[in-house]
Amino acid sequence: MSHYAAVQWVCEAHWVYSDGPDAACAARRVDAQLALLRLMLERGADPNKRKNRSSTPLAVCCRQFATYFQERALERLGLVLAAGGDPRQTKDPALCIALGLREMRGEVFDMAFREDASPGHADAVFQAVDMLLQAGADMEALEHRAMYRPFLMAAYIGSVPLLRWLKERGADVQATNPDGSNALMYAAGDVDGLARSRAGFSTTWHRMGDPVASTRQLLDWGLDPAAANARGRTPLRLAFSAGNLDVAAVLAEALAGQGKLLAADVRLFRGTDHEARVAALTTSAPHKKPAKPKAAPDGVAQRATWDRAPALIDGPTDWQPSQYPEWLRTCLKDVIARLGSGADPRVPPEALYLEYDDYFRSLRLSRTKSYLSRSGAVEMGVHVFDWSIMRVRFSQVEGDDWVLREAIDLPMAPGAPPATDVLCDAIGQLCARYLNTSA
């Protein structure tokens, strides 16, 4: 274990409880862990050093607040901040991590704000956020998937106390994501289509907290129930798609109050428990649809991932040179340069997202921002145990599983990967076959 990996390890509280110790034993272990963390920081351990998937020690400390192992998490966080931990240097915003954001595909854990949360859990999160703000954290920071800001997370979590608390500390209640989705939409339903396109129980969208109360609070703060995001989705339609009919009824009342409830909206409630309630509302004639927020031109978001990848390959890593040799970095960058130039019509960089994975030292190409989807991804990676094979493969989500559909294995020798054109051709074959790109 490297020196810096040890810093992350000593910030992980769950190791203390891994074998189910009694309370007294667990308390002694926490004492020892904190003493070790204090000693390492005093001896020069870097609280901002990233490892593997870019988790700094500060990010690891923030992650403890959305777990069942948050005891003395404030003390652990305080030590790292006092040693110079910078909330602006974490991969995702430190505030979002402390509120429950996870790094797989943007899943959100809400256990601190549930009705059955342990006493003081939410208060600990509030204190952590205050500490991070004092250390320079940005209340409006957007996490790297462009799905959440802290206030948007609070709306999804469905916690009115959290919404109010963030607003008191300067959060912009009108904030949106780049697609124009506001907090009212996050409270209403599945803004990003997580339930339809993401894998695993933790990443799929699900109802949390009290979205009815959150919706009422957001409406009181002036959020527009008729607003539409760049995809044309309104809070009412999102609520219906998610099965949140009680939220949809509240939104229908708000629309009627503004003279914006349409007969087509009322018809959605036929056969539901809210039919009579909504049918009694006053409807208006169809009106001109509000202008959608200007979305980025087609292909801009995809192209940005190609432009960003080479710098990530050359960036910090915990792998030793023998585990991540320079020839492999060069190979990955050469493939990106060739395909990113648009030379192969089967791999259009304006239509495919490119993701670099430092942990696997691999590349993934997908139609969706998250590669974990039913449309799947083409991946290129080396057999790191003996450097004998470069594999190009296509996999996709089936249920909760990531299923391999086809693989092209290209033999190689250590330090001598297949030629760039050979690798690009294999990627092009699978993109054309499975991602429906032009041949």
Secondary structure, 3 states (H helix, E strand, C coil): CCHHHHHHHHHCHHHHHCCCCCHHHHHHHHHHHHHHHHHHHHCCCCCCCCECCCECHHHHHHHHHHCCCCCCHHHHHHHHHHCCCCCCCCCCCHHHHHHCECCCCCCECCHHHCCCCCCCHHHHHHHHHHHHHHCCCCCCCCCCCCCCCHHHHHHHHCCHHHHHHHHHCCCCCCCECCCCCEHHHHHHCCCCCHHHHCCCCCCCCCCCCCHHHHHHHHHHCCCCCCCCCCCCCCHHHHHHHHCCHHHHHHHHHHHHHCCCCEHHHHHCCCCCCCHHHHHCCCCECCCCCCCCCCCCCCCHHHHHHHHHHHHHHCCCCCCCCCCCCHHHHHHHHHHHHHHHCCCCCCCCCCCCEEEEECCCCEEEEECCCCCCCCCCEEEEEECCCCCCEEEEEEEEEECCEEEEEEEEEEECECCECCCHHHHHHHHHHHHHHHCCCCC
